[in-house]
Amino acid sequence: MRKRLIILTIPILIASCKVQQISNKPERTNVSLDRKEYIEKYSPLAIKEMKRCKIPASITLAQALLESDNGNSTLAQKSNNHFGIKCHKSWKGKRVYHDDDKRNECFRKYKTVYESYIDHSNFIYKGQRYQSLFKLKPTNYKAWAKGLQRAGYATSRSYSAMLIKIIEDNNLHRFDTKKGYKQKPITTSNEALTNNDLTENVDNFSISLNKHQVKELNRIDYIVTKQGDTFKSITEEFGMLSFELYKYNELSKTAKLESGQKLFLQPKRSKAEVGSRFHITQQGETMYSISQQYGIKLKSLLKKNLMKKGEEPKEGQKIWLRKIKPHEELVKASPTIEGFDEGR
């Protein structure tokens, strides 16, 4: 009976999320914005969507800030796409192609930023996996952030933490209160979106997060750097503290980033994941490069292989990744161990 009741209430919720009227005039934002300016400019849209679909304005704004680089990403600037929403077979609007998880992927192009906000709200509101979120209080932004992550909105295990940090650092939860809820929304024209412009088949939809794709290795989130990346830009993109990237990747404050470099967003572990027992070194590899390849702390990797700080492996050497170098390997490397000597 309970399951039946839930199924019956969903259409009622969806029906109340009516399409709002928007301007047909193309919108372009060529001026670089910081977070404060973005919030001032677009918070009315988030509030308007909160009134329409009951999604906390703080959540919508935090996602937009994170996923559009404060409205400065190429996708946001050229396509008014502030949430990284990709094309789908049901999409009949304009599109743009951009390298993301794969080369030359299709993304939705909007006439206005507000269309992007509407599409994003519909994606969440009409998605079956997100329905439990609407039982939460609109002021409970922490539960909303964690719920989005549990429902599979993003693969990054730190996604909810990033949203919460952005919300709290910028006091975005003020928009979820009664005072924020009563704020006068922006005015729009009389031309409404058609059904073809709306998100359809939302449970099969895909969204691109941030300027970088967050991947996972050894249960640790990481990214691959791109040309032009700096420690500061990545720190701001993921809402991290200034020292964290250096610490997690065991880098000095004078280190410089190179394009294609693996950069962990969380601390590395003391051993490799199950299935990675050892590594055979190739020419030019170092203990540090191996530690980054498998997500192992350099100190732990050295200890497992009975090596000292600064000592490097030889080409073809077996490097143990999960346990200390076995006794038989020590005997092979040094035949005189335990009294064994071929000359005796």
N, C-alpha and C positions, 0 to 999 in steps of 0.2 A: 504493500500500500504506500509505503514511504517513497519507494523508487518511482512509483506511478505519479505521485504528487509533484515530485521534482520535474519530471518530464513535462507535465502540464503547465508548470509555472514558467518554464524557459521561453515559450513563445510570447507570453505576456510581457516579459522583460524586454525581449527583442523588439516587440511592437512599440514600446515606449521610447525606444532609441531612434527617433525620427531624424531624417536627413534635414540638415539646416541649409539655409540659403547662403550662397557665396557669390563673390564677384567673379565675373568671367574675364576680368582684366589680368593679363600676365603679370606676375610679380617677380622681381629680381632683386637680390640683395648682394650687391657687389662690394659693399663696405664690410670690412672685417669687424666682427663683434666679439666682445669679451662676454663672460658669463652674466655679469650684471646687466649689460645692455640687452643681451638675448632675453633674459627673464623679464625685463621691463617691456620689451617689445612684444613678446609672444605669450606672456602669462594670461592675457585675456582670452586667447584661443584655448588654452588648457582649462580655464575656468568654464568657458562656454561648453567645452566637451564634457566636463564634469557634470554640468547641469543636464546635458543631453543623455549621457550614457553612464553616469554614476561612477566613473573612474576618477580617483583622486587626482586633482590638478598637479599635486607635487610629484606623483608618479609619472604622469605624462611629460611634465617639464624635464624631470631628471633623465628620462629615456631620450628625449629630444636633444638635450645638452650633450649626453654621452654619445649618442649615435650620429649626430651631425657635426660634432666638434664645434659646439656653440653656434651652429648655423654656418660654419665656414668651410665645410667639406665641399668637394667638387660636386657631389650629388645634390647637396642642398642648394648650392649657388646656381647651378645650371638647370636643375630639374625641380626645385622646390620640394625635394624629397628629404624630409627631416628625420625619417625613421628607417631608412635603408630598405624600404619595401621593394622586393623583386617582382618581376612580371610573373603572371600565371596565365594559363591557357584561357581563362575567362576574361582576362584584361583586354579591353578594346580601346583603351586610351593611348596617348602618346607614350613612347618609350625611349630610353637612352641606354647605351651599352658601356659597361665599365668593368675593369678587371677587379675581381673580388676573390671568392674561393676558387673560381676558374677564370680563365681569360675571356674577356668580351661577354660578360653576363648581362642579362636584360633587367633593367630597373624601370619602375614606373616614373613617368614624368607628369608633373601636375601644373595646372595653370596658376595656382596660388598655393601658398604655404598652408592655408586652412584646409584645402583639399587633402593634403598630406595628413593633417591632424585627424580629419574625419575618417580617412581610410585606416589609420592606426587604431582609432577607437573601435571601429567596426571589427577589425581583426581580433581584438580582445573580446569585445562584447558578444560577438556571434560565435566565437570558438567554444566548443563544448568543454574543452579541457580547462577553460578559465571560469566556468560558471560558478564554482565554489567561492571565488574571490568576491562575488557580489553579495555574499552573506556577511562579509566583513564590514566594520564601520569605515566610512570614508576617511576618517582621521587616523586610522591605523595603517600608516604608510609602511611601517616595518613588516607587518604581516602581508601586505600587498606585494612588497618587493620580494619577500621570501616565497610567496605563493606563485609569483610569475616564474621564478627560477625552478621551483618544484614541478610546475606544469610544463616545463620544457621550452619556455620562451627563448632562453639562451643556453648554450652548452657550457659557458664559463661557470665554474663553481664559485667564482667571486662576484658574479653579476649582481646579486642582491646587495652585497656589501658595498659595491660601487654606487648603486642607486641610493642607498641609505646615506652614504657619506656625502653625496652631492646634495641631497635634500637637506641634511643637517648643516652642512657648511654654508648653504645659501638660504637657510630658513624658508625653504619652499613649503613646508607644512602649514605656513600661515595661510596659504591659499585654500586649504582644506577646511578651515574653520567657518563658522557661520558668517563672520565678517567677510572673509574671502569669497564665500559662496554668494554673498549679496552684491559683490562688486559688479558694476555695470559692464556687460560684455561689449565687444566692439560691434559696430553696425555693419551689416552686409547688404548686398543688393538683392534683388528679387529673383535672380536666376538660380535655380536649384540643380543639384547633381542628378543625373539620371541613374537608373539601376545599373546600367552598363559600366558606370564609373565607380561603382562601389565594390568593396572587397567581397568576393564570392569564394566558396569552398575554403573558408579561412583555416580549417584544421590542416590543410595541406600547404599553407602559405609559408614562405621563407622570408626572413628578415636579416639584413646584414648589419652587424653591430660594430660600432666604432670605425676608425680608419683602418684598423688591423683586425684580421681574423684571429680570434682566441682559440688556440689549439691546446691539447692536453697530452702530457707525457709523464709517465710514472706518477699519475694522479696530481700533476702540477700544471697550472695554467701557464702558457707561454705564447709569445708572438714571434714573428720573424720580421726584423726591421726592414724598413724601406728607405730609399734615398731621401735625404733631407730630415730624417728622424734625429731627434736629440733626446737626451735624458729628460730634459724639461718638458718637451712636447708629449712624450709618452707618459710621464708622471701626471701631467694635467689631464690627458685623455682618459686615464684609468683611475683618476682620483686617489693617487698614492702619495705617500710622504716622500720628501726629497731624497732620503737616504735608502729607501727600500730597494730600488732597482740595483744600486751598487752592492748592497748587502746580499740580496738573494742570488746575484750572479757572481759574487766574489770578485768584484772589480774595484779598482782604486778610483778615487775622485778625479783623477787625471785621465781616465780611460776615455776613448773615443769610439763612437758607434760606426759600424760599417754596414752597408746594405746587405741583407741576407743573413744577418747575425741572429742567432737564437737568443731570446731574452726572456727569462723567467719572471712571472708576476707574483710568485709565491716562493717560499724557501724550498731549496732542493732537499732531497731525502738522503738517508744514510746508506741506502742500497738501491739497486735497480729493481724494476718491476719483475714479477714472476715470469720466467721464460728467458730472461737475459742473464745467463750464468757468467759468461766471460766475453771478452772482446780481444780480437787479434789486431794488434796495431798496424797501421799503414804508414807509409813514409810521410813524415811531416807532422804526424799527430803528437800531441802533448797530453800529459795527464789532465791538464785543465780542459782541453778540447774534448777529451773523452768524458770528463765529468759533466760537461754541458750536453754532450750527445745523449747521455742516459739520465740526466737529472739527478746526479749524485753529488754530494758535497765533496769538494776536493780533498779535504782532510780525511774523510771516511774512505775515499778511494785509495789514497796513499797508505792508510793503515791496513786496509784489506790486502794490499800487495806488498806489505813490509818494506815500503819505500819512504825515504825522507823527503822533506819539503825541498823543492828545487830539483829533485832527481827525475829524469825523464826516461821513458821506455825506449827500447830498441825496436826497430822494424821487425814485425813478425812475433813480437812478445805477447804472451797470453796475459791479459789483465782481468783479474777477477772482480766481479761486479756486485755479488750478493753475499759472499762469505770470504773469510780470510783464506789466503792462498793455501791450498791443501799441502800436507806434509810431503806427499809423494812428488809434488812439483818442486819443493825445496830440494829434495834429494836429487832430482834430475838436474837442477841448476847447479848444485854443489855436491859432487859425489863423496866428499870427505865428511859429510854430516853423519853424526852418530857412529864415527869410527870406520865408516865404509870408505875404503881406499883401494882402487884397482891395482895399486902397486904392491899390496900385501898378499 
